[in-house]
């Protein structure tokens, strides 16, 4: 059978990572598109941004472990 790719929610795990001096909190991971939804931690507006999974650091990717 074909394994269904699921959107995983990581908001409750409070995963925070840093890219070029900007801190982001991981909200959601989309396995089908290999993208993540993030929120800038120090930003004035708390809007959700979509970011490619490949732009994340290796240590953060190990916490997600897409299969």
N, C-alpha and C positions, 0 to 999 in steps of 0.2 A: 504494500500500500504506500501511497505517497504521503510523506510527512508534511503536515500542515504547518506553515510558518506563522508564528504568533507574534503579535505586538506585545512586548513586555513592559510593564510599568515599574520604574525605579525611583519614583518620587519618595516613597517611604524609606528607602535605604540611604538617602541623603549622600549620594556620591558626588563629590566636588573635585574637579580637576582644573588644571591651569594650562592655557594656551597663550603664548606670547604675552604674559603678564596679566591676562584677563581670566578671572575665575568664573567657571560655569558649573551649574548643578544639572546633573542628568535627570531628565524627566521620563522619557520613553524611548524605547529602541524598536525600530521597525526592521525585522529580519528580511522581509520581502524586498525592501528598497535599500537595505543596508545604510540607513540614516538614523540619526538620533534627534530628539527634541531636547533642547537645553534652555536654561534661563541664566542670564548674567547675574552673578551674585551681587556685585557692587553697583549695578546700574540703577538709575532713578526709575525707569520704566521696567516693569517686570514682564515684558512680552516674551512669548515662547518663540525660539528660533529653531529652524531645521538645519542640521549640520551633517555632512557626510561622516560615516563611521571611520573612514580612513584617516581623517584629520585628528583623531583622538590619540592620546599617548598610549604606548604599549601597556603600561601598568594598569591603565583604566580599562583597556580592552580585555585584559585578563579577568577583570571583575564581571564583565558581561558574558564572555564566552559564547558567541553564537555558534550553533551547530547546524 
